[in-house]
Amino acid sequence: MDRIFTLDEARALLPSVIEDARAVISARADLAEIDFDRRAKGRSELGGLPELKGLQARVEEILSGWSEQGIEVKGIAPVLVDFPSELGGMSVRLCWIEGERELAWYHRTELGFAGRRPL
């Protein structure tokens, strides 16, 4: 069963989403650096394959946790998540993208990110 969030429920979860997103952003940067350095120099100061796999596992753990809560992961570069909701009897997504401090946008489900509007 798909979860439908009220605005208050989604906003209550946002601080933990933002905290987890910081971990994804950090891991994303480390993954890019390790991968680039390994290809360019054969090694990275940040580690090798074990560290790469560990970072990938951490990102997957966070994304899976969001999905288990009913949060839809739309992207990780940038981090973009949607909370399925209803406004005025219409199916919408409460939308948050990395860098935003609050949950202040929504879009009709069928329109996606391009249809974002302020709440």
C-alpha distance (Angstrom), angle and dihedral (degrees) to the residues before:
residue distance angle dihedral
M1 . . .
D2 3.77 . .
R3 3.78 115.7 .
I4 3.78 120.3 -124.3
F5 3.81 113.5 -155.0
T6 3.75 127.1 -150.6
L7 3.78 113.5 -138.1
D8 3.81 89.5 -109.1
E9 3.83 92.1 51.6
A10 3.79 92.3 49.8
R11 3.79 92.5 46.3
A12 3.82 90.4 49.3
L13 3.82 89.7 55.8
L14 3.79 95.2 45.5
P15 3.85 97.9 86.3
S16 3.81 90.7 57.8
V17 3.82 90.6 43.9
I18 3.81 90.1 52.5
E19 3.81 91.1 48.5
D20 3.81 91.4 49.5
A21 3.81 90.3 44.7
R22 3.82 89.2 57.5
A23 3.81 88.4 56.8
V24 3.82 90.9 48.6
I25 3.82 91.3 48.9
S26 3.81 91.7 49.7
A27 3.80 92.4 46.6
R28 3.81 90.5 45.9
A29 3.81 90.6 55.4
D30 3.81 92.8 46.0
L31 3.81 91.3 48.0
A32 3.80 91.2 52.1
E33 3.80 92.3 47.9
I34 3.80 95.4 46.4
D35 3.79 91.7 47.1
F36 3.81 94.0 47.4
D37 3.81 94.9 45.0
R38 3.81 92.6 46.9
R39 3.80 90.7 52.7
A40 3.81 95.5 41.3
K41 3.82 101.0 37.9
G42 3.78 104.5 12.5
R43 3.80 92.0 -114.7
S44 3.80 143.0 42.9
E45 3.78 133.0 -140.0
L46 3.81 86.6 -135.0
G47 3.78 93.3 60.6
G48 3.75 142.6 -96.0
L49 3.75 139.5 -90.8
P50 3.85 95.7 -40.5
E51 3.81 91.4 54.5
L52 3.80 91.0 44.1
K53 3.81 91.3 52.2
G54 3.80 91.6 44.9
L55 3.81 91.7 53.4
Q56 3.79 91.5 47.0
A57 3.80 90.0 50.8
R58 3.82 91.4 50.2
V59 3.80 92.1 51.6
E60 3.82 90.9 48.0
E61 3.81 90.3 49.0
I62 3.82 91.4 54.4
L63 3.81 94.0 44.8
S64 3.81 91.4 47.9
G65 3.80 90.3 49.7
W66 3.77 90.7 54.0
S67 3.80 91.8 47.9
E68 3.81 91.0 49.6
Q69 3.82 88.5 55.7
G70 3.81 90.7 52.7
I71 3.80 94.9 -104.3
E72 3.80 112.5 140.0
V73 3.81 114.9 -133.9
K74 3.80 109.3 -146.3
G75 3.79 99.4 171.4
I76 3.79 146.5 -18.2
A77 3.81 100.8 -150.6
P78 2.95 90.9 75.6
V79 3.80 102.6 10.2
L80 3.80 105.6 -117.8
V81 3.80 125.1 174.6
D82 3.78 135.3 174.8
F83 3.78 129.7 -155.1
P84 3.83 110.7 -151.2
S85 3.79 108.6 -126.6
E86 3.78 145.6 147.2
L87 3.78 127.7 -117.7
G88 3.76 120.6 -177.3
G89 3.80 90.8 -11.7
M90 3.81 90.9 -55.8
S91 3.83 125.6 119.8
V92 3.80 108.1 -114.5
R93 3.76 140.9 161.0
L94 3.79 120.7 -127.9
C95 3.77 99.2 -139.4
W96 3.82 131.7 -150.2
I97 3.81 127.7 176.4
E98 3.78 127.3 -173.1
G99 3.76 113.2 -84.2
E100 3.79 95.4 36.0
R101 3.79 115.6 115.6
E102 3.77 97.4 -154.2
L103 3.77 143.1 19.7
A104 3.79 99.9 -97.0
W105 3.83 105.9 139.7
Y106 3.78 139.7 70.2
H107 3.77 138.3 174.4
R108 3.76 134.6 -164.6
T109 3.79 108.4 -94.5
E110 3.79 94.5 -118.1
L111 3.82 94.6 47.8
G112 3.78 101.1 54.9
F113 3.79 126.2 -165.7
A114 3.81 94.8 -26.8
G115 3.80 88.7 64.5
R116 3.83 95.1 56.0
R117 3.77 116.5 146.1
P118 3.80 131.7 177.0
L119 3.80 115.5 -99.1
